């Protein structure tokens, strides 16, 4: 038996005793592609995705939106007892055919992060060949349990850009979303999940995000948040994989990772 001690609340999993702190926990789960077939580094098979959501539902998790989180942290709006955020990067066109139908069946919502300059095109940053939603697709599901956030203009690494380039990138995104009449939340998912860790580059990035009206920015990192959120420009998301079932899924929901 492995014993992990942090603060106050005992949680028993098969063969594991966890002692975790009090307060609301908020897993932010990150997906890219959900479709029939086999798993790879960016793909969760559709049947596995359904099982994951069924476990969430059985255990009392309720999906929220970033709009809900913003209202909770700015206006005190209550959240469910066990909230979870489902997020999808890159807005692959077959999102409409596969994960969306499962989420509707099981009563879950999600946030999709748009690579705005590639809407209606392909995943050029990843070699191309896979269609990205077009603007009609985006408008057709906006508000139907789906909200949209920003995933940059061209899917460039923000760690490779200067602050003025990031400012221009965000401006182009926001202008295009406005011109296409697409409602969106002021939330950014960093392309490739990276940002400067500290020092002057980090401070300059946060200034740019603040001035652009961004409320939250999301990195990749295996951690489950507690509310209220901290470091709102570096919220961590838990990458979801095709073998995240059973004990692996439990560990990710409680710890954000499978390695103890």
Secondary structure, DSSP 8 states (H G I E B T S, - for coil): -EEEESSSEEEEETTEEEEE-SS-EEEEEEESEEESS--BTTEEEHHHHHHHHHHHHHTT-EE--HHHHHHHHHH-----TTEEEEEEES-BGGGTTTHHHHHHHHT--EEEEE-GGGTTSB-GGGTS-SBB--HHHHHHHBTTTEEEEE--SS---GGGS-HHHHHHHHHHHHHHHHHTT----SEEE-GGG----SHHHHHHHHHHHHHTT--EEEEE-S--EESS-SSTTSEEEEE--TT--HHHHHHHHHTSSS--
